[in-house]
């Protein structure tokens, strides 16, 4: 477990140019959603010489062309729309050497029934293209999340949910949720094959780096802070008082990737579901000060209510596209559109669901995974990654 402990105490990451190029691979990973917030970490970690189960050969699958911020990782990139069964079969069925699947992508639709349909189809397309054609396939990792315990965002607080801390053995809620559909597909397809093992990973809100992710709270808040700094206005928190004052628990993207790799190669993790959080708690009023310091903003705090209604980021940031263009130009950032790097609706969801939705990490520890993160340090490290890649000033 020294590998996980090393990451947990904030050791410097292995430089990209130091990747070794072995001739013989022990395992071959297929990372589906490789440009996402955790997929990007897997692309970085799996090829390292000291990664458990290695040396790894890695195929990375994503819908869009390979971005320049992932170009240095020694993976084989496959552009593929996995919602298209024919394209998925054509491109993935030929990968006969795969030993492990890491699945962590999703598609959003307006209605939960549509979410269930599209996300079930995507997952099934991948499994049915790979499993029959990869004789050495041994394990499938599926990433879901905390909505397993809370229900879809639109249902949180409106339906009976479990009393935290959440444990992996709690029953499913009586709601439509594509996570449940994906688990059923996983169990069904693995059972058909025989001899395969699986693991399900349930992170909470994730701190990480991916300009392509629609659920990147760090990226969205950094863009918001950059706009506040540029306009000379206070950095105000537009979430609930509970979220501001009470304990929250999040997940570091690198930690989630490490847990998935551990589960892929450790026999103690076979056929189990695991929560994955940093192992500590924080208050947003403390991290908000950190965000202000990172962008050299002196005036910050809790955003007061306007009448009886809470202000929302989506409302506050409406029409700021030209402001972001100015920021990009003046700071010589990578050319991006505002809607590519910030999802205000996601920030509104995350910071308005309240706090206290805590998960137990006991099962993960009892099975042998001892990784953890300091959430404040995690927050700062991912802000620095965004700055280093010239996404924000």
N, C-alpha and C positions, 0 to 999 in steps of 0.2 A: 504493500500500500504506500510505499515511499513516493511513488509517482503522484498519487492524489494529494498527499501531504505537501509535496513540493509546490504544487499549484495553489494549495490553500493558503500558504504563507506569503504569496505574492512574489515568488521567484521570477526573475526576468524570463520572458518567452524566448524560445530558441529562434535565432535569426533565420530568416527565410533562406539566405544563401548557405546556411549550414546544414540543410537537409542532405542526408546521405542517399545515394541512389543504389540500393541493393539489386543484385541480379535475381535472387530467388525470393519470392514473396511467400510468407506464411499464410496470410489471409487476404481476401479481396473484398473490399467494401463497396456497396452501392449506396450513395447518399442521395436520397430523393428530397429535393428542396435545398440544394447545396448553396444557394445564394441567400437563404433565409438566415435568421438570427442565430440559430444553433447549427444549421448546416454549414455555415461559414466557419464556425469553430472546428467542426469535424474535418473540414477540408484542410485546416491548418494543423490539427493535432495528429490525425491518423498517419500521415506520412513520416512523422518524426521517428528517429531511430530508437528512442526509448519508450515508445508507446506500447502498452501491453498488447500481446497478440501479433506484434509486428515482426518483420517488416510488412507493412500493408501496401497493397496496390489499391487505388481509389478511383472509382468512377463517380462523377458528380452530375446529377440531373437537375435541370431547371428549365423553365419555359422560355426565358429570354436569353439573348446572347450573353456570353461570358463577360462580366464587368471587369474593368481594369483593376479594381481593388482586390480581386481574387486571382489575378493572372499569375502571381508568383508561386502559388501553391502547386506542387507537382502532382496534379490529378488529371485524369482524362475527362474533359467536360463534354457532356452530351445535352444539346438543346432539344427538348422534347416536351410537347404538350400532352401530359399524361391523362387529360380528360378525353383525348382521342384514342380509342382502343386500338385502331389500326396503326397509328403512328407509334404508340407505346409498344405494341407487339413487334413492329418492324425494327425499332431501335434497341429494345432491351432484351428481346429473346435471344439475340446473338451473343449476349454476354454470358457465356457458359461457364466461366471460371469464378463467378461470384460465390462467396462463402457467407456473407452477412449483408442484410438489408437494413439500412437506417432510414426510416420514413418519418418525415416531419413537415410535410407541406400541407396546405389547405387552400380552399377557395371559398370566398364569401359570397353569399346570396342574400337577398332581402328577407326571405322567409326561411324559418328553420327547416321546414319540409324540403325546400330546395337545397339548403345546406346539406341535409342528410343525403339527398340524392346525388349531388355532384361529388361530395367528398367520399361517399361510399364507392361510387363508380371509379374515381381516380385510384383509390387504394386497391380495389379489386383488379383494375387494369394492370397495375404494376405486379402484384403477386401472381396473377395468372400468366403474365408474360415471362416472369423470371423462374418461378418455382419448378415448372415442368422441364425447364431447359438448363438448369444449373445443378448438376448431380452432386456437387460438393457443398451446396447451400446447407448451412447449419443453424442459423439464427436470424430472427426478424425482430428488430427494435421498432416499436411504434411510440411516437410522442403524441400525447394528448395534452391535458392540462387541468387547471383547478376548476374549470366549469364542470368537471365530473362530479364535484361536490356541491356546486352552487347553481348549476343550470345555465342556460344561455344568458348573456348580458341582460337582455330585455326582461328576463324572469327574476333576476336577483332582487330579493326583497319583496317579491310579489307572490312567491310560492314557498311552501314549507321546505326548508333545507336542513342539512345536518348541523349539529352543534359542534363547533370546533373545540379542540384541534381535530382536524380531519385525518382519519386513518384509512389505509388502503382497503380494508375489509368492509367499509360502509356500503350499504346497498345503493343501487342506482336510484336516482330521483324519477318520479313519474312524469317525465317530460320528454319531448323529442330532442335529441342531441346527437350530432354526428359522431362524437367520440364513442358512444355506445355502439353505434352501427359498425364503426371501424374495428372495435374490439371483437364483435361477433364475427366479422369477416376474417379477422386474424385467426381466431380459434378454429373456424371452419376450414380455412385453406391449409393451415398447419396440420390439422388432423388428417386431412386428405392425403397429404404427402407422407406423413409418418417419419419419425426420427428428427424432425425439426423442433427447435426450442424457440421461445419468444420471451419478450419482456415489454412492459408498458411503462412509460415514464410520464409523470404528471408534474411538470414545473408550474409555478405560479407566474405572475408577470415577470418578464425576463429583461434583465439588464444585458445589453450586448450591442454588437455593431452589425448593421446591415442596412444600407440605404434603400434596399429593395423590399424591406419588411414592412408590412402594413400594421404590425404590432410592435413597433420599436419606440418605447416610451422615452428612452434616453435621447434618441435622435430628435424626436418631436420637441422635447423640452429644451434641447440645445438650440434648435432653430428659433423657438419662442424667445429664449434668452438673448440670442443674437439680435433679434428684431427689437426687443426692449432696449438693449444697449445702443443700437443704431439710432433709435428714435428718442433716446434720453428719457424713457418713461420707467416707472417702477416695475420690478419683476414681481407680479402678484400671482398668488396661488388661487386658481379658480376651481377648487374642489370643495368637498364638504368639510365641515368643522371636524367631524369624526376622523376623516382621512388625515387631516392636518395634525390633530392632537394625539391620536391613538396609535397603537402598534400595528405595523404592517410587516409582511414577510415576502420577499421577492426571490428570484432565482438568477444566478449568474450564468450566462450562456455557455461559458467555458466549463463550468461545473456540470451543467446538464450534459454536455458532450462527453465529459469524462465519465459520468455515471453510465451513459449508454455504452461506451466502450468497455467499461468494467463488466456490465451485464452481458455484453456480447461474448466475453471470453471466460468469465468466472462461473464454474458449475453451480456455485451457491445462489446465483441469480436467475437460474433457469425457470421459466414459466411463472414469473411473478410480476406484479405491478408495484411500482415504487414512486412515492412522492419525491420531489427534488427541489428543495429550497436551500438557501444559503446557510441555514442553521443558526441565524441570529434574527433579531427584530430591529426595526428602526421607526422613527417618526418623520413624516414628511416635513414638518417644520424645521427639523435639523438638516435634512438633505437639501431643503430649499436654500438654506444659508450656503451650503456647499456649492450649489448651482450658481448662486449669485457671485460667490468668490471666483469661480472658474471663469466667469465672463466680466469680472471687475465691475459689478453693479452694486452700488452702495445702498440703494433704496429698494427694499424687498419686504414681502410679508404676505399675510393672508388677505385675499381679495374680499372686500366687504360686499354684502348683498345689495342689489339694486332693487329697492322696493321689497317685495316678497319673493323675488326670484333670484336664484343664483346665476351669476354671469357664467358664460361658457367660453372655452377657448375657441370653439368653432365660430362664435359670434364675434369675439374680440379680434380674431385674426382674419376675418372676412375682408377681402379686397387688398391683402398685403402682398400680392404677387410682385408688383413693381418694386416694393421695398426690398423684397428678397433679391430681385435682380440687381439692385444697387449694391447690396451687401456682397453678393457673389463677385460683381465687377470690381468693387473697391478693394476687396481683400484677395482678389485673384484666386478664388475658390474654383473647384471643379464645377463646370456648368451644370446646374440642376434647376428644375422648376420647383416651386414651393410645394406643390402637391406630390412631388416625388420624394421629398425628404421629411415631410411632416404630415401626420394624420391627426387632425385636431379632434375628430370625433372619437378616436381611440383614447386620447388623453382625457377627454370628458368622461368616457366610460370608466376608465381606470381610477380616476381621482374622485369619482362621485359614487362609487359603490360602498363607501365606508371602509372601516378597518376592522381588525380583529379576526379576519378569515385566515387562521393559522393552521398549518399542517404539521403532523408529526413526522420526524425523520427517523424514528426509532427502528422501523422495519429495515430501512436501508442500512443503517449502522449494524443492526443485528446480523444482517446477511454479509457484511464485510466491507461496505463502502463507507469510508471515513472522511471523504472530501467535504470541505466547507468553504465559505467565503465571508469576509468582512464586507457587509453591504455598502458601507460608506466608501471603502477602498475600491470596491467593484464599480460603483457609480462613477468615481473619478477616473478609473482606468478606461472605461468605455467612452467617457467624454474626451479623454486624451486621444483615443483611437480615432474618433471623428475629426478631431483637429489635425492629427497627423496625416490623415488622408485628404485633408483640405475640403471636407464636407461642410464644416462650420469654421468661423474665424477663431 
